[in-house]
Amino acid sequence: MNKLQHVSEPIIFQEKEIRRVWHKDEWWFVIIDVVEVLTDSVQPEGYIKDLRRRDEELSKGWGQIATPLGVKTKGGIQNINCANVEGLLRIIQSIPSPKAEPFKRWLAKVGYERIQEIENPELAQERMKKIYEMKGYSKEWIDKRLRGISIRQNLTDEWKERGIQRQIDFAILTAEISKATFGMTPSEYREFKNIPKKSKINLRDNMSDLELIFTMLGEKVTTEISKNEKPVNMPEHKKVAKRGGKVAGNARLETEKEIKRPVITKNNYMLNK
């Protein structure tokens, strides 16, 4: 199991540990832990089976509520059914427990953390930094990755301001920058690094320091050219993206001459540590 896909961080509710996993940009909680806390059952697995037998609607929607995710256990990472806040609230509806209301308020507090992050982006940055630290990245790499995220956001904001809206167009322009910078589109780059095609593993999370630096350079230059020239249609945007990427591509080639090795590496970053 790729360690980049799963980050676990247990939390405490009324002195009992509930494991959770960061997945799809939100926390997913181990269902069996929640049931054990709310019911004090010595056999929470059996309680869940009985719960589903009693509640047909819950049982019908179980496949959408419960998602097996990699969770740290004493025996290593194991796939255990987890649910996000919405899924847990549905499960709680079927549990007659005096602890249900306090737990709902506790979940609301967990959800409020995300609202705070929207209002104060620095909190989101701190959360992201912590997650990368848990994955084992170095402080230097994390600083570059977070800076790259900011530069990327500035670029997409610039594109939106110039009329780019469709996800396919964002992908096309990103591919133009990447091709000019590294000689590969993002999909080709993922294949080069042996990242499974259908996986959600982030390409940039598998980049080295230098790869991140030249990715940032290509996107930053593209942003600046766009602000100066104000392209109004897709062909003009593509030309700007190619030019921004070419600046980074030329800098990459000059760097490779000086350091006498390729900037681009087949290894994903975590495996190359």
N, C-alpha and C positions, 0 to 999 in steps of 0.2 A: 504494500500500500504506500502510495507516495506521501511522504510526510508533509508536503506542501498543501495537501488537500484538507487536512484535519488539524484544527487547533482546539484543544480541550481546556476548559478553565472551570473547575468546580466552584460553586458558590454555596452559601449557607442560608437555610431557611429554618428558623426555630431550632438551631443547634444541630440540624441534620444536613448532610452534604447532598447537593443536587448537581450532577454533572451536566455540562452543556458543551456544545460544539458550535463553532462559528461556521456557518454555511449559507451561501447565497445572500451575503451581506446582512445577516441577522443571527441571533443566538437561537439554537435549537436545543431543547432540554430532553434529557433521558426520561422517557415516559415511566419506566418502572420505578425510578427514583421518586418522581412526583407522586405516583400512586402510593408508594410506601409511606411517604411523609403524610399524605392526607388521610390514610386509612389505618396506619399503624399495623398493617397486615404483615404477618411473618412469611406469607407466600404471595407477594404482589403479582407474580406471573399468573397464578391461579385467579386472583382477584380480577385481573384484566380480562381473562377468558370469560369469567362469569359476567363481567360488565358488558362485554360485547354480546353475550347471549341474551341478556336482559334488554339491551337497547339495540334494536334491529337497525335503526337509522345510523347509529354510531358504527355498527359493524359494516354496513354497506359503504360508508365513507372512510373506513379505516385505511385503505390504500392511499388516500389523499392526505390523511392526517399523520400517519406514521411513516417515517423515512429512515431506513437503516443508515447510520453514519458511523464513522470510525471514532471510537471512544477509548480513552486510556483506561485500562484495567490492570490488575496485578499480573495478568498473563500477557500484557502487551496491548496493542491496538486491536479492538474487536468491533464488528458491526453490531450496533444496538439500536433499536427503534427509538427515534427522537421525534419531537414535535415542536413547532414554533409556538409563539404566544397564542395565535388564533386557534391552533389545533388543541393546545392545552385547555383553553377555555371551553372548547366543545367537550372534551373528556370530563372536565370538572363538573359540567352540567349533570352528568350521570352519576356523580359520586355524592351520596348523602353524608356529608362530613361537616362538623362544626369548624374545621380548619379551612373550609373552602373559601370563605369570604376574606380572611386574612391573606390567604395565598393569592387570591385575585388582586388584592391591593399590592402585594409584593410584586406580582407580574407587571402590574401597571407601572410601578416604580422602575422596573427593568426596562420597560418600553419607553418611559419618559427620558431615559438616558439618551436615546436616539433623537428625541425632540430637542433636547439640550444641545446635541451636537449640530443639529441643523441651524439653531440660533447662534451657536458659537463654534465655528469650524475648527478652532484650535483644539477643542475637546475631541473631535473626530480624528484629528491628526495624532493626538496622544494615544487614542485607542488603537489606531492603525499601527503606530510605532510599537506599542506593546505586543500586538499580534505578531508582527515581524520578529520581534525579539524572542517570542515564544517559539517561533519556527527555527530560530538559530542563526538568523542573519547578524552580521556585524553592524556596529553603530554607523560606520562609514558608509556601508552599502545602504542602510536604511535612510540616511540623510539624502543620498542621491535619489533613491526611489521616491521618497516623498516630494522632493523638489521636482522630479519628473512628472509626478501626478499633477502638481500645480501648473506646470508648463503645459501639460496636455489639456487641462481644464481651460486655460487661457486660449489655447488654440481652438478648441471646440466652441467656446463662447464667441470667438471671432468669426468662425464659420457660420454659426447661427445668425449672427448679426448681419452677415452678408447673404442670407437667404438659404443656407444649407440646412435642411430639416430631416431628410430621409436617412435612416441608418445605413443604407447601402451606399449613399454618397459619402458619408463619413468614412466608411470602410475603403471606398475607392481612393479617396484623397490620402488616407493613411498609408495605403499600399504604394501610392506614388512616392511619398516621402521615404518610406522604407526601401523601396527599390533603388532610389537614387542614393540613399545613404549606405546601404549594405549590399546592394545587388540582388536583393530578395524581397518578395512581398512577405507580409506577416505569416501567411499560410505556408509559404515555402520555408520561411525561417523556422517555424514550428517543426516542420518535417526534418529540416537540417539538424535540429536539436533533439530529434526523436521524441517529441511530445505527441502523445496519442491524438489523432485527429478529432475525435469526439469528446475529448476530455475538456474540462473547464479550467485546466491549469493555465495560469496567466503567463504568456510569453515573457513579459518584462520581469516577472518574478524569477525567471530562469536566466536572466542576463548577468554578465559580469559588470564590474564597475565601468569599464571603458565602453561596453556596449550601451549601457544606460546613458553615459555622457554623450555619445554621438546621437543617440535617439533624441535626447533633450535638445541638442544643437539643431538638428534638422527641424524639429517642431517649433523651436523658438524663432529660428530664422524665417520659417514659413509664416508664422504669426506676424512678424515685423513687416515682411514684404506685403502681406495682405492688408495690414493697416495702412501702409503707404499708398498702395495701388488700388485698393477697394474693388476687387473683382466682382462682377455682377452675374456671372453665369458659370456653369460647371466647367466648360472648356478653359475659361480663364483661371478658375480655381486650380485645375489640374496643372496648368503651366506654373503657377506660383508654387504649388506643392513640389513639383519636380525641381524647381530652382532652389527652394529651401533645402530639400534633401541633398541636392548636388553640392551645396556648400559643406554640409556635414560629410558627404562622401569624399570630397577632395581632402578635407581635414583628416579623415580616417586613413586615406592612402598615404598622406604625408607622415602621419603618426606611425603607421606600419613600417615605413622606410627607416624611421629613427629608432624604433624599438626592435626592429628586425624580427617581427613575428606578427601573425594576423591578429587583428582586434576581434574578429568573429571567432567564436569557439563553439564546437559541437556540444560540449558539456553543459548541462544545466547548472545553474549557480550552486545549488545546494550540494550536488554530487561532486562539484569541483572544489569544495571548501577544504 
